[in-house]
Amino acid sequence: MESRGPVSVDEEVAALSRAADRDSLFLQATLTVPGGSAPVVVRVRNLSPGGMLAEGKLRIEQGAAVEVDLRNIGPVGGRVVWAGVGKFGIAFDHAIDPQAVRRQVAVPSDLPPHLRRSGIETGPFYRRR
């Protein structure tokens, strides 16, 4: 049986996104539809260099241009390649580094005193019993 290849740009982008390595995660991002209503907070369920799967309480049409504000990266433009009930897939306009989104950014002053390091410790960041 011969499988048929992608026939439209949307199907081609979706096929490329599915083939890419994806990180499963659960974080929030802000989605904006240019010329649309106010930004909406969505849950990012998986993320790859070329796109993402998101969940949210909004109606969005396939083919809609969007902008997603991702932690540690900032606003990323893209297009909705598929939309279902409460879930949708976005193909980014340019590739991103999904690992950068996962990275936690903590400033030492944000940590409670018992978790701060003085700089003179050489061992691991835990106490042995």
C-alpha positions in Angstrom: 0.0 0.0 0.0 1.4 3.4 -1.0 1.1 6.2 1.5 0.3 9.6 0.2 2.6 12.6 1.2 1.4 16.0 2.4 -0.5 17.9 -0.2 -0.9 21.3 1.3 1.5 23.6 3.2 -0.5 23.1 6.4 -0.2 19.3 6.1 3.5 19.6 5.3 4.2 21.7 8.3 2.2 19.4 10.5 4.1 16.3 9.2 7.4 18.1 9.9 6.3 19.0 13.4 5.2 15.5 14.2 8.5 14.1 13.0 10.5 16.5 15.2 11.6 15.7 18.8 9.0 17.0 21.2 9.2 17.7 24.9 6.2 16.8 26.9 5.6 19.4 29.6 3.0 21.4 31.4 3.6 25.2 31.5 1.7 28.3 30.7 2.2 30.8 27.9 0.3 33.8 26.7 -1.3 33.6 23.3 -2.3 36.7 21.3 -4.2 36.7 18.0 -3.1 39.9 16.2 -6.1 42.1 15.7 -8.1 39.9 18.0 -9.2 40.1 21.6 -7.0 40.4 24.7 -4.1 37.9 25.3 -5.2 34.5 26.7 -3.2 32.2 29.0 -2.9 28.7 27.5 -1.3 25.5 28.7 1.6 24.2 26.6 1.4 20.4 26.5 4.3 19.6 24.2 6.9 21.7 22.5 9.3 21.1 19.6 11.6 23.4 17.7 8.9 23.9 15.0 5.7 24.1 17.0 3.6 23.3 20.0 0.4 21.7 21.3 -1.6 24.0 23.5 -4.8 23.8 25.5 -7.1 26.7 26.3 -10.6 27.9 26.6 -10.8 29.8 23.4 -12.1 29.3 19.9 -9.4 29.6 17.3 -9.6 28.8 13.6 -7.2 26.7 11.6 -4.8 29.0 9.7 -5.1 31.9 12.2 -1.9 33.9 12.7 -0.9 33.9 16.4 1.9 35.1 18.7 2.9 33.0 21.7 4.9 34.5 24.5 7.1 31.6 25.8 9.1 31.8 29.0 12.9 32.6 28.5 12.3 33.1 24.7 9.7 35.8 24.4 7.1 36.3 21.6 7.2 33.8 18.8 5.0 34.2 15.7 3.2 31.2 14.3 0.1 29.8 12.6 -2.6 27.4 13.9 -2.2 24.2 11.8 -5.1 22.3 13.4 -7.8 23.1 16.0 -9.9 20.7 18.1 -12.1 21.1 21.1 -10.0 22.9 23.7 -6.7 21.9 21.9 -4.8 23.2 18.9 -1.5 22.9 17.2 0.8 25.8 16.3 3.6 25.8 13.7 6.2 28.5 14.5 7.4 30.9 11.9 11.0 30.1 12.9 12.6 27.4 15.0 13.1 27.8 18.7 15.1 26.1 21.4 12.6 24.1 23.5 15.2 23.5 26.2 15.4 27.2 26.8 11.7 27.3 27.7 12.2 24.5 30.3 15.1 26.2 32.0 14.3 27.7 35.4 15.7 31.1 35.9 16.4 31.9 39.6 18.2 34.8 41.0 20.1 34.0 44.2 18.2 36.8 46.0 14.9 35.1 45.1 16.0 32.0 47.1 15.2 31.6 50.8 18.3 32.0 53.0 18.6 28.2 53.7 19.0 27.5 50.0 21.6 30.1 49.2 25.2 29.1 48.7 28.0 31.2 50.1 30.4 30.3 47.3 32.9 28.5 49.5 31.1 25.1 49.4 32.7 22.6 47.0 30.4 19.6 47.4 26.9 18.9 46.1 23.9 21.1 47.0 22.5 18.9 49.7 23.5 17.7 53.2 24.5 14.1 53.8 23.1 12.4 56.8 
